[in-house]
Amino acid sequence: MTLERIPIRVEADDLPMSGNAPAVLREIGELLHRLAEEGVGGAIDLRSLPFLPGDRVWLEERLGCGEVEISLQAGGLSTFSETRFPGVWWVVHRNPQGAVVSEQVEVTRVPDIIVADPNDVRNGLANLNDLISGLS
């Protein structure tokens, strides 16, 4: 067995915490309430917060993993992971070298960047029609 295959679990209790994570969790709750009641969500930029390593682990443990994970390759890998709370997404954008350039929690039905742009849909239709017309 190689070292990469040994499961490692980091406990938030073992890491320093600023104490800001519970406030962020409450803010996520308020955003999810707004999404449910008014159809308006929001986002929290995790990299702009005074988080210590334990805060991030604490928040990740409480939000958990949901049913959907989306990856997007556009100038670097972006991942959109639904938490165990539908409408709450953990979003990480990386540059072409793999370094994290943005990390946020988005509260929305589907992250906007995932929704197909109407112009892209029209271009896709034209390309599909070209493919279909080329069939014999």
KOLLUMDREN-77400 format. One record per atom (N, C-alpha, C, O): residue number from 1; x, y, z; chain; atom name; residue in one letter. Coordinates in nm, 2 decimals, padded with zeros to 4 digits. Layout:
<recs>
 kegu      X      Y      Z milum lumro vogu
  NUM      X      Y      Z     A    CA    A
...
</recs>
This chain:
<recs>
 kegu      X      Y      Z milum lumro vogu
    1  00.09 -00.12  00.00     A     N    M
    1  00.00  00.00  00.00     A    CA    M
    1  00.09  00.12  00.00     A     C    M
    1  00.19  00.13  00.08     A     O    M
    2  00.06  00.22 -00.09     A     N    T
    2  00.14  00.34 -00.09     A    CA    T
    2  00.08  00.44  00.00     A     C    T
    2 -00.04  00.43  00.05     A     O    T
    3  00.16  00.54  00.04     A     N    L
    3  00.11  00.65  00.13     A    CA    L
    3 -00.02  00.72  00.08     A     C    L
    3 -00.10  00.76  00.16     A     O    L
    4 -00.03  00.74 -00.05     A     N    E
    4 -00.14  00.81 -00.10     A    CA    E
    4 -00.27  00.74 -00.08     A     C    E
    4 -00.38  00.80 -00.08     A     O    E
    5 -00.27  00.60 -00.05     A     N    R
    5 -00.39  00.52 -00.04     A    CA    R
    5 -00.43  00.51  00.11     A     C    R
    5 -00.53  00.45  00.14     A     O    R
    6 -00.35  00.56  00.20     A     N    I
    6 -00.38  00.55  00.34     A    CA    I
    6 -00.48  00.67  00.37     A     C    I
    6 -00.45  00.78  00.36     A     O    I
    7 -00.60  00.63  00.42     A     N    P
    7 -00.70  00.74  00.45     A    CA    P
    7 -00.65  00.82  00.57     A     C    P
    7 -00.61  00.76  00.67     A     O    P
    8 -00.66  00.95  00.56     A     N    I
    8 -00.63  01.04  00.66     A    CA    I
    8 -00.75  01.13  00.69     A     C    I
    8 -00.80  01.19  00.60     A     O    I
    9 -00.78  01.13  00.82     A     N    R
    9 -00.90  01.22  00.85     A    CA    R
    9 -00.85  01.32  00.95     A     C    R
    9 -00.79  01.29  01.06     A     O    R
   10 -00.87  01.45  00.92     A     N    V
   10 -00.82  01.56  01.01     A    CA    V
   10 -00.95  01.60  01.09     A     C    V
   10 -01.05  01.63  01.03     A     O    V
   11 -00.93  01.60  01.22     A     N    E
   11 -01.04  01.65  01.30     A    CA    E
   11 -01.03  01.80  01.33     A     C    E
   11 -00.92  01.85  01.36     A     O    E
   12 -01.14  01.87  01.32     A     N    A
   12 -01.13  02.01  01.35     A    CA    A
   12 -01.08  02.04  01.49     A     C    A
   12 -01.02  02.14  01.51     A     O    A
   13 -01.11  01.95  01.58     A     N    D
   13 -01.07  01.97  01.72     A    CA    D
   13 -00.92  01.98  01.73     A     C    D
   13 -00.86  02.03  01.83     A     O    D
   14 -00.85  01.92  01.64     A     N    D
   14 -00.70  01.91  01.64     A    CA    D
   14 -00.64  02.03  01.57     A     C    D
   14 -00.51  02.05  01.58     A     O    D
   15 -00.72  02.12  01.51     A     N    L
   15 -00.66  02.23  01.44     A    CA    L
   15 -00.71  02.36  01.50     A     C    L
   15 -00.81  02.37  01.57     A     O    L
   16 -00.62  02.47  01.49     A     N    P
   16 -00.66  02.60  01.55     A    CA    P
   16 -00.79  02.65  01.48     A     C    P
   16 -00.80  02.64  01.35     A     O    P
   17 -00.88  02.71  01.56     A     N    M
   17 -01.00  02.77  01.50     A    CA    M
   17 -01.01  02.92  01.55     A     C    M
   17 -00.97  02.95  01.66     A     O    M
   18 -01.06  03.00  01.46     A     N    S
   18 -01.08  03.14  01.49     A    CA    S
   18 -01.22  03.16  01.56     A     C    S
   18 -01.24  03.26  01.63     A     O    S
   19 -01.31  03.06  01.54     A     N    G
   19 -01.44  03.07  01.59     A    CA    G
   19 -01.54  03.14  01.49     A     C    G
   19 -01.66  03.16  01.53     A     O    G
   20 -01.49  03.17  01.37     A     N    N
   20 -01.58  03.23  01.27     A    CA    N
   20 -01.67  03.14  01.20     A     C    N
   20 -01.77  03.18  01.14     A     O    N
   21 -01.64  03.01  01.20     A     N    A
   21 -01.72  02.91  01.12     A    CA    A
   21 -01.86  02.90  01.16     A     C    A
   21 -01.95  02.90  01.07     A     O    A
   22 -01.90  02.90  01.29     A     N    P
   22 -02.04  02.90  01.33     A    CA    P
   22 -02.12  03.02  01.28     A     C    P
   22 -02.23  03.01  01.24     A     O    P
   23 -02.06  03.14  01.27     A     N    A
   23 -02.12  03.26  01.22     A    CA    A
   23 -02.15  03.24  01.07     A     C    A
   23 -02.25  03.28  01.02     A     O    A
   24 -02.05  03.18  01.00     A     N    V
   24 -02.07  03.16  00.86     A    CA    V
   24 -02.18  03.05  00.83     A     C    V
   24 -02.26  03.07  00.74     A     O    V
   25 -02.19  02.95  00.92     A     N    L
   25 -02.29  02.85  00.90     A    CA    L
   25 -02.43  02.92  00.92     A     C    L
   25 -02.53  02.89  00.85     A     O    L
   26 -02.44  03.01  01.02     A     N    R
   26 -02.57  03.08  01.04     A    CA    R
   26 -02.60  03.17  00.92     A     C    R
   26 -02.71  03.18  00.88     A     O    R
   27 -02.50  03.23  00.86     A     N    E
   27 -02.52  03.32  00.74     A    CA    E
   27 -02.57  03.23  00.62     A     C    E
   27 -02.66  03.27  00.55     A     O    E
   28 -02.51  03.11  00.61     A     N    I
   28 -02.56  03.02  00.51     A    CA    I
   28 -02.70  02.98  00.53     A     C    I
   28 -02.78  02.98  00.43     A     O    I
   29 -02.74  02.96  00.65     A     N    G
   29 -02.88  02.94  00.69     A    CA    G
   29 -02.97  03.05  00.65     A     C    G
   29 -03.08  03.03  00.59     A     O    G
   30 -02.93  03.17  00.67     A     N    E
   30 -03.01  03.29  00.63     A    CA    E
   30 -03.02  03.30  00.48     A     C    E
   30 -03.13  03.32  00.42     A     O    E
   31 -02.91  03.27  00.41     A     N    L
   31 -02.92  03.27  00.26     A    CA    L
   31 -03.01  03.16  00.21     A     C    L
   31 -03.08  03.18  00.11     A     O    L
   32 -03.00  03.04  00.27     A     N    L
   32 -03.09  02.93  00.22     A    CA    L
   32 -03.23  02.97  00.25     A     C    L
   32 -03.32  02.93  00.17     A     O    L
   33 -03.26  03.03  00.36     A     N    H
   33 -03.40  03.07  00.39     A    CA    H
   33 -03.45  03.17  00.28     A     C    H
   33 -03.56  03.16  00.23     A     O    H
   34 -03.36  03.27  00.25     A     N    R
   34 -03.40  03.36  00.14     A    CA    R
   34 -03.42  03.29  00.01     A     C    R
   34 -03.52  03.32 -00.07     A     O    R
   35 -03.34  03.19 -00.02     A     N    L
   35 -03.36  03.12 -00.15     A    CA    L
   35 -03.49  03.04 -00.15     A     C    L
   35 -03.56  03.04 -00.25     A     O    L
   36 -03.52  02.98 -00.04     A     N    A
   36 -03.64  02.90 -00.03     A    CA    A
   36 -03.77  02.99 -00.03     A     C    A
   36 -03.87  02.96 -00.09     A     O    A
   37 -03.76  03.11  00.03     A     N    E
   37 -03.88  03.20  00.04     A    CA    E
   37 -03.89  03.30 -00.07     A     C    E
   37 -04.00  03.33 -00.12     A     O    E
   38 -03.78  03.35 -00.12     A     N    E
   38 -03.78  03.45 -00.22     A    CA    E
   38 -03.72  03.42 -00.36     A     C    E
   38 -03.73  03.49 -00.45     A     O    E
   39 -03.65  03.30 -00.36     A     N    G
   39 -03.58  03.26 -00.48     A    CA    G
   39 -03.45  03.33 -00.50     A     C    G
   39 -03.39  03.33 -00.61     A     O    G
   40 -03.40  03.40 -00.40     A     N    V
   40 -03.28  03.48 -00.41     A    CA    V
   40 -03.17  03.42 -00.31     A     C    V
   40 -03.20  03.41 -00.19     A     O    V
   41 -03.06  03.38 -00.37     A     N    G
   41 -02.95  03.32 -00.28     A    CA    G
   41 -02.84  03.42 -00.26     A     C    G
   41 -02.86  03.54 -00.25     A     O    G
   42 -02.72  03.37 -00.26     A     N    G
   42 -02.60  03.46 -00.24     A    CA    G
   42 -02.48  03.37 -00.23     A     C    G
   42 -02.49  03.25 -00.25     A     O    G
   43 -02.37  03.43 -00.20     A     N    A
   43 -02.24  03.36 -00.19     A    CA    A
   43 -02.16  03.42 -00.08     A     C    A
   43 -02.17  03.54 -00.05     A     O    A
   44 -02.07  03.33 -00.02     A     N    I
   44 -01.98  03.37  00.08     A    CA    I
   44 -01.84  03.34  00.03     A     C    I
   44 -01.81  03.22  00.01     A     O    I
   45 -01.76  03.44  00.02     A     N    D
   45 -01.62  03.42 -00.02     A    CA    D
   45 -01.54  03.37  00.10     A     C    D
   45 -01.50  03.45  00.19     A     O    D
   46 -01.50  03.24  00.10     A     N    L
   46 -01.44  03.18  00.22     A    CA    L
   46 -01.29  03.23  00.23     A     C    L
   46 -01.24  03.24  00.34     A     O    L
   47 -01.23  03.27  00.12     A     N    R
   47 -01.09  03.31  00.12     A    CA    R
   47 -01.08  03.45  00.17     A     C    R
   47 -00.96  03.49  00.21     A     O    R
   48 -01.18  03.53  00.18     A     N    S
   48 -01.18  03.66  00.23     A    CA    S
   48 -01.20  03.67  00.38     A     C    S
   48 -01.19  03.77  00.45     A     O    S
   49 -01.23  03.55  00.44     A     N    L
   49 -01.26  03.55  00.59     A    CA    L
   49 -01.14  03.52  00.67     A     C    L
   49 -01.05  03.45  00.62     A     O    L
   50 -01.13  03.56  00.79     A     N    P
   50 -01.02  03.53  00.88     A    CA    P
   50 -01.04  03.39  00.94     A     C    P
   50 -01.06  03.37  01.06     A     O    P
   51 -01.03  03.29  00.85     A     N    F
   51 -01.05  03.15  00.89     A    CA    F
   51 -00.91  03.09  00.92     A     C    F
   51 -00.81  03.12  00.86     A     O    F
   52 -00.91  03.01  01.02     A     N    L
   52 -00.79  02.92  01.05     A    CA    L
   52 -00.82  02.78  01.00     A     C    L
   52 -00.94  02.76  00.96     A     O    L
   53 -00.72  02.70  00.98     A     N    P
   53 -00.75  02.56  00.92     A    CA    P
   53 -00.87  02.49  00.99     A     C    P
   53 -00.94  02.42  00.92     A     O    P
   54 -00.88  02.50  01.12     A     N    G
   54 -00.99  02.43  01.18     A    CA    G
   54 -01.13  02.48  01.15     A     C    G
   54 -01.23  02.40  01.15     A     O    G
   55 -01.14  02.61  01.11     A     N    D
   55 -01.27  02.66  01.07     A    CA    D
   55 -01.32  02.60  00.95     A     C    D
   55 -01.44  02.56  00.94     A     O    D
   56 -01.23  02.58  00.85     A     N    R
   56 -01.27  02.53  00.72     A    CA    R
   56 -01.31  02.38  00.74     A     C    R
   56 -01.41  02.34  00.69     A     O    R
   57 -01.23  02.30  00.81     A     N    V
   57 -01.27  02.16  00.84     A    CA    V
   57 -01.40  02.15  00.91     A     C    V
   57 -01.48  02.07  00.88     A     O    V
   58 -01.42  02.24  01.02     A     N    W
   58 -01.54  02.24  01.09     A    CA    W
   58 -01.66  02.26  01.00     A     C    W
   58 -01.76  02.19  01.01     A     O    W
   59 -01.65  02.36  00.91     A     N    L
   59 -01.76  02.40  00.82     A    CA    L
   59 -01.79  02.29  00.72     A     C    L
   59 -01.90  02.25  00.70     A     O    L
   60 -01.68  02.23  00.67     A     N    E
   60 -01.70  02.12  00.57     A    CA    E
   60 -01.77  02.00  00.64     A     C    E
   60 -01.85  01.94  00.58     A     O    E
   61 -01.73  01.97  00.76     A     N    E
   61 -01.79  01.85  00.83     A    CA    E
   61 -01.94  01.88  00.85     A     C    E
   61 -02.02  01.78  00.84     A     O    E
   62 -01.98  02.00  00.89     A     N    R
   62 -02.12  02.02  00.91     A    CA    R
   62 -02.20  02.03  00.79     A     C    R
   62 -02.32  01.98  00.79     A     O    R
   63 -02.15  02.08  00.68     A     N    L
   63 -02.22  02.09  00.55     A    CA    L
   63 -02.23  01.95  00.48     A     C    L
   63 -02.33  01.92  00.42     A     O    L
   64 -02.12  01.87  00.50     A     N    G
   64 -02.13  01.74  00.44     A    CA    G
   64 -02.13  01.74  00.29     A     C    G
   64 -02.11  01.84  00.22     A     O    G
   65 -02.16  01.62  00.24     A     N    C
   65 -02.16  01.59  00.09     A    CA    C
   65 -02.30  01.56  00.05     A     C    C
   65 -02.37  01.48  00.11     A     O    C
   66 -02.34  01.62 -00.07     A     N    G
   66 -02.47  01.59 -00.12     A    CA    G
   66 -02.46  01.50 -00.24     A     C    G
   66 -02.37  01.42 -00.25     A     O    G
   67 -02.56  01.50 -00.33     A     N    E
   67 -02.57  01.40 -00.44     A    CA    E
   67 -02.50  01.45 -00.56     A     C    E
   67 -02.48  01.37 -00.65     A     O    E
   68 -02.47  01.58 -00.58     A     N    V
   68 -02.42  01.63 -00.71     A    CA    V
   68 -02.28  01.69 -00.69     A     C    V
   68 -02.25  01.76 -00.60     A     O    V
   69 -02.19  01.65 -00.78     A     N    E
   69 -02.06  01.71 -00.80     A    CA    E
   69 -02.04  01.74 -00.94     A     C    E
   69 -02.05  01.65 -01.02     A     O    E
   70 -02.00  01.86 -00.98     A     N    I
   70 -01.98  01.90 -01.11     A    CA    I
   70 -01.84  01.95 -01.13     A     C    I
   70 -01.79  02.03 -01.04     A     O    I
   71 -01.77  01.91 -01.23     A     N    S
   71 -01.64  01.97 -01.26     A    CA    S
   71 -01.64  02.04 -01.39     A     C    S
   71 -01.70  01.99 -01.49     A     O    S
   72 -01.57  02.15 -01.40     A     N    L
   72 -01.56  02.23 -01.52     A    CA    L
   72 -01.42  02.27 -01.55     A     C    L
   72 -01.35  02.31 -01.46     A     O    L
   73 -01.38  02.25 -01.67     A     N    Q
   73 -01.24  02.28 -01.71     A    CA    Q
   73 -01.25  02.40 -01.80     A     C    Q
   73 -01.29  02.40 -01.92     A     O    Q
   74 -01.21  02.52 -01.75     A     N    A
   74 -01.21  02.64 -01.82     A    CA    A
   74 -01.11  02.73 -01.76     A     C    A
   74 -01.14  02.81 -01.66     A     O    A
   75 -00.99  02.73 -01.81     A     N    G
   75 -00.88  02.81 -01.75     A    CA    G
   75 -00.84  02.76 -01.62     A     C    G
   75 -00.79  02.83 -01.53     A     O    G
   76 -00.86  02.63 -01.59     A     N    G
   76 -00.83  02.57 -01.47     A    CA    G
   76 -00.95  02.49 -01.42     A     C    G
   76 -01.06  02.51 -01.47     A     O    G
   77 -00.93  02.39 -01.33     A     N    L
   77 -01.04  02.31 -01.29     A    CA    L
   77 -01.13  02.38 -01.18     A     C    L
   77 -01.07  02.44 -01.09     A     O    L
   78 -01.26  02.38 -01.20     A     N    S
   78 -01.35  02.43 -01.10     A    CA    S
   78 -01.44  02.31 -01.06     A     C    S
   78 -01.48  02.23 -01.14     A     O    S
   79 -01.47  02.30 -00.93     A     N    T
   79 -01.56  02.20 -00.88     A    CA    T
   79 -01.67  02.26 -00.81     A     C    T
   79 -01.65  02.36 -00.73     A     O    T
   80 -01.79  02.21 -00.83     A     N    F
   80 -01.91  02.25 -00.77     A    CA    F
   80 -01.97  02.13 -00.69     A     C    F
   80 -02.02  02.04 -00.76     A     O    F
   81 -01.96  02.13 -00.56     A     N    S
   81 -02.00  02.02 -00.48     A    CA    S
   81 -02.12  02.06 -00.40     A     C    S
   81 -02.12  02.15 -00.31     A     O    S
   82 -02.24  01.99 -00.43     A     N    E
   82 -02.35  02.02 -00.35     A    CA    E
   82 -02.33  01.96 -00.21     A     C    E
   82 -02.28  01.85 -00.20     A     O    E
   83 -02.37  02.04 -00.11     A     N    T
   83 -02.36  01.99  00.03     A    CA    T
   83 -02.48  01.90  00.06     A     C    T
   83 -02.56  01.87 -00.03     A     O    T
   84 -02.49  01.85  00.18     A     N    R
   84 -02.60  01.77  00.21     A    CA    R
   84 -02.73  01.85  00.22     A     C    R
   84 -02.84  01.80  00.25     A     O    R
   85 -02.72  01.98  00.20     A     N    F
   85 -02.83  02.07  00.21     A    CA    F
   85 -02.85  02.12  00.06     A     C    F
   85 -02.78  02.21  00.02     A     O    F
   86 -02.95  02.07 -00.01     A     N    P
   86 -02.98  02.11 -00.14     A    CA    P
   86 -02.99  02.26 -00.15     A     C    P
   86 -03.06  02.33 -00.07     A     O    P
   87 -02.92  02.32 -00.25     A     N    G
   87 -02.91  02.46 -00.27     A    CA    G
   87 -02.79  02.52 -00.21     A     C    G
   87 -02.76  02.64 -00.23     A     O    G
   88 -02.71  02.45 -00.14     A     N    V
   88 -02.59  02.50 -00.08     A    CA    V
   88 -02.47  02.42 -00.15     A     C    V
   88 -02.46  02.30 -00.14     A     O    V
   89 -02.39  02.50 -00.22     A     N    W
   89 -02.28  02.44 -00.30     A    CA    W
   89 -02.14  02.49 -00.25     A     C    W
   89 -02.13  02.61 -00.21     A     O    W
   90 -02.05  02.40 -00.24     A     N    W
   90 -01.91  02.44 -00.21     A    CA    W
   90 -01.83  02.45 -00.34     A     C    W
   90 -01.82  02.35 -00.41     A     O    W
   91 -01.79  02.57 -00.37     A     N    V
   91 -01.73  02.59 -00.51     A    CA    V
   91 -01.58  02.63 -00.49     A     C    V
   91 -01.54  02.72 -00.41     A     O    V
   92 -01.50  02.56 -00.57     A     N    V
   92 -01.35  02.58 -00.57     A    CA    V
   92 -01.31  02.60 -00.71     A     C    V
   92 -01.33  02.52 -00.80     A     O    V
   93 -01.24  02.72 -00.74     A     N    H
   93 -01.18  02.74 -00.87     A    CA    H
   93 -01.03  02.74 -00.86     A     C    H
   93 -00.97  02.79 -00.76     A     O    H
   94 -00.97  02.67 -00.95     A     N    R
   94 -00.82  02.66 -00.95     A    CA    R
   94 -00.77  02.72 -01.08     A     C    R
   94 -00.84  02.72 -01.18     A     O    R
   95 -00.64  02.77 -01.08     A     N    N
   95 -00.58  02.82 -01.20     A    CA    N
   95 -00.52  02.70 -01.28     A     C    N
   95 -00.53  02.58 -01.23     A     O    N
   96 -00.46  02.72 -01.40     A     N    P
   96 -00.41  02.61 -01.48     A    CA    P
   96 -00.30  02.53 -01.40     A     C    P
   96 -00.28  02.41 -01.44     A     O    P
   97 -00.24  02.59 -01.31     A     N    Q
   97 -00.13  02.52 -01.23     A    CA    Q
   97 -00.19  02.43 -01.11     A     C    Q
   97 -00.12  02.36 -01.05     A     O    Q
   98 -00.32  02.45 -01.09     A     N    G
   98 -00.39  02.37 -00.98     A    CA    G
   98 -00.40  02.45 -00.85     A     C    G
   98 -00.46  02.39 -00.76     A     O    G
   99 -00.35  02.57 -00.84     A     N    A
   99 -00.36  02.64 -00.72     A    CA    A
   99 -00.50  02.70 -00.70     A     C    A
   99 -00.56  02.74 -00.80     A     O    A
  100 -00.56  02.69 -00.58     A     N    V
  100 -00.69  02.75 -00.55     A    CA    V
  100 -00.68  02.90 -00.56     A     C    V
  100 -00.60  02.97 -00.50     A     O    V
  101 -00.77  02.95 -00.65     A     N    V
  101 -00.78  03.10 -00.67     A    CA    V
  101 -00.91  03.16 -00.61     A     C    V
  101 -00.92  03.28 -00.58     A     O    V
  102 -01.01  03.07 -00.59     A     N    S
  102 -01.13  03.12 -00.53     A    CA    S
  102 -01.20  03.00 -00.46     A     C    S
  102 -01.20  02.89 -00.51     A     O    S
  103 -01.26  03.02 -00.35     A     N    E
  103 -01.33  02.92 -00.27     A    CA    E
  103 -01.45  02.99 -00.21     A     C    E
  103 -01.43  03.09 -00.13     A     O    E
  104 -01.57  02.94 -00.23     A     N    Q
  104 -01.68  03.00 -00.18     A    CA    Q
  104 -01.80  02.90 -00.15     A     C    Q
  104 -01.80  02.79 -00.21     A     O    Q
  105 -01.89  02.94 -00.07     A     N    V
  105 -02.01  02.87 -00.06     A    CA    V
  105 -02.12  02.95 -00.13     A     C    V
  105 -02.14  03.07 -00.10     A     O    V
  106 -02.18  02.89 -00.23     A     N    E
  106 -02.29  02.95 -00.31     A    CA    E
  106 -02.42  02.89 -00.27     A     C    E
  106 -02.43  02.77 -00.26     A     O    E
  107 -02.52  02.98 -00.24     A     N    V
  107 -02.65  02.93 -00.21     A    CA    V
  107 -02.74  02.97 -00.33     A     C    V
  107 -02.77  03.09 -00.35     A     O    V
  108 -02.77  02.87 -00.40     A     N    T
  108 -02.85  02.88 -00.53     A    CA    T
  108 -02.90  02.75 -00.57     A     C    T
  108 -02.85  02.64 -00.53     A     O    T
  109 -03.00  02.75 -00.66     A     N    R
  109 -03.05  02.62 -00.71     A    CA    R
  109 -02.94  02.55 -00.79     A     C    R
  109 -02.92  02.43 -00.77     A     O    R
  110 -02.88  02.62 -00.88     A     N    V
  110 -02.77  02.57 -00.96     A    CA    V
  110 -02.67  02.69 -00.98     A     C    V
  110 -02.72  02.80 -01.02     A     O    V
  111 -02.54  02.67 -00.96     A     N    P
  111 -02.45  02.78 -00.98     A    CA    P
  111 -02.46  02.84 -01.12     A     C    P
  111 -02.47  02.76 -01.22     A     O    P
  112 -02.46  02.97 -01.13     A     N    D
  112 -02.49  03.04 -01.26     A    CA    D
  112 -02.39  02.99 -01.37     A     C    D
  112 -02.43  02.98 -01.49     A     O    D
  113 -02.27  02.97 -01.34     A     N    I
  113 -02.17  02.93 -01.44     A    CA    I
  113 -02.20  02.80 -01.51     A     C    I
  113 -02.15  02.77 -01.62     A     O    I
  114 -02.28  02.72 -01.44     A     N    I
  114 -02.32  02.59 -01.50     A    CA    I
  114 -02.43  02.60 -01.60     A     C    I
  114 -02.44  02.52 -01.69     A     O    I
  115 -02.52  02.70 -01.58     A     N    V
  115 -02.63  02.71 -01.67     A    CA    V
  115 -02.59  02.75 -01.81     A     C    V
  115 -02.51  02.84 -01.82     A     O    V
  116 -02.63  02.68 -01.91     A     N    A
  116 -02.59  02.71 -02.05     A    CA    A
  116 -02.64  02.85 -02.09     A     C    A
  116 -02.75  02.88 -02.07     A     O    A
  117 -02.54  02.92 -02.15     A     N    D
  117 -02.57  03.05 -02.20     A    CA    D
  117 -02.66  03.04 -02.33     A     C    D
  117 -02.63  02.95 -02.41     A     O    D
  118 -02.76  03.12 -02.34     A     N    P
  118 -02.85  03.11 -02.46     A    CA    P
  118 -02.77  03.11 -02.59     A     C    P
  118 -02.81  03.04 -02.69     A     O    P
  119 -02.67  03.19 -02.61     A     N    N
  119 -02.59  03.19 -02.73     A    CA    N
  119 -02.52  03.06 -02.75     A     C    N
  119 -02.51  03.01 -02.86     A     O    N
  120 -02.47  03.00 -02.64     A     N    D
  120 -02.40  02.87 -02.66     A    CA    D
  120 -02.50  02.77 -02.70     A     C    D
  120 -02.47  02.68 -02.78     A     O    D
  121 -02.63  02.77 -02.65     A     N    V
  121 -02.73  02.68 -02.69     A    CA    V
  121 -02.76  02.69 -02.84     A     C    V
  121 -02.77  02.59 -02.91     A     O    V
  122 -02.77  02.82 -02.88     A     N    R
  122 -02.80  02.84 -03.03     A    CA    R
  122 -02.68  02.78 -03.11     A     C    R
  122 -02.71  02.72 -03.22     A     O    R
  123 -02.56  02.81 -03.07     A     N    N
  123 -02.45  02.76 -03.14     A    CA    N
  123 -02.44  02.60 -03.14     A     C    N
  123 -02.41  02.54 -03.24     A     O    N
  124 -02.48  02.55 -03.03     A     N    G
  124 -02.49  02.40 -03.02     A    CA    G
  124 -02.59  02.34 -03.11     A     C    G
  124 -02.57  02.24 -03.17     A     O    G
  125 -02.71  02.41 -03.12     A     N    L
  125 -02.81  02.37 -03.21     A    CA    L
  125 -02.76  02.37 -03.35     A     C    L
  125 -02.79  02.28 -03.43     A     O    L
  126 -02.70  02.48 -03.39     A     N    A
  126 -02.65  02.49 -03.53     A    CA    A
  126 -02.55  02.38 -03.56     A     C    A
  126 -02.55  02.32 -03.66     A     O    A
  127 -02.46  02.35 -03.46     A     N    N
  127 -02.36  02.24 -03.48     A    CA    N
  127 -02.43  02.11 -03.49     A     C    N
  127 -02.39  02.02 -03.57     A     O    N
  128 -02.53  02.08 -03.40     A     N    L
  128 -02.60  01.96 -03.41     A    CA    L
  128 -02.67  01.94 -03.54     A     C    L
  128 -02.68  01.83 -03.60     A     O    L
  129 -02.74  02.05 -03.59     A     N    N
  129 -02.81  02.04 -03.71     A    CA    N
  129 -02.71  02.01 -03.83     A     C    N
  129 -02.75  01.94 -03.92     A     O    N
  130 -02.59  02.07 -03.82     A     N    D
  130 -02.49  02.04 -03.93     A    CA    D
  130 -02.45  01.89 -03.92     A     C    D
  130 -02.44  01.83 -04.03     A     O    D
  131 -02.44  01.84 -03.80     A     N    L
  131 -02.41  01.70 -03.79     A    CA    L
  131 -02.52  01.61 -03.84     A     C    L
  131 -02.50  01.51 -03.91     A     O    L
  132 -02.64  01.64 -03.81     A     N    I
  132 -02.76  01.57 -03.85     A    CA    I
  132 -02.77  01.58 -04.01     A     C    I
  132 -02.80  01.48 -04.07     A     O    I
  133 -02.75  01.70 -04.06     A     N    S
  133 -02.77  01.71 -04.21     A    CA    S
  133 -02.66  01.63 -04.28     A     C    S
  133 -02.68  01.60 -04.40     A     O    S
  134 -02.55  01.60 -04.22     A     N    G
  134 -02.44  01.52 -04.28     A    CA    G
  134 -02.47  01.37 -04.28     A     C    G
  134 -02.39  01.30 -04.34     A     O    G
  135 -02.57  01.33 -04.21     A     N    L
  135 -02.61  01.19 -04.20     A    CA    L
  135 -02.67  01.15 -04.33     A     C    L
  135 -02.74  01.22 -04.40     A     O    L
  136 -02.64  01.03 -04.37     A     N    S
  136 -02.70  00.97 -04.50     A    CA    S
  136 -02.81  00.87 -04.47     A     C    S
  136 -02.87  00.82 -04.56     A     O    S
</recs>
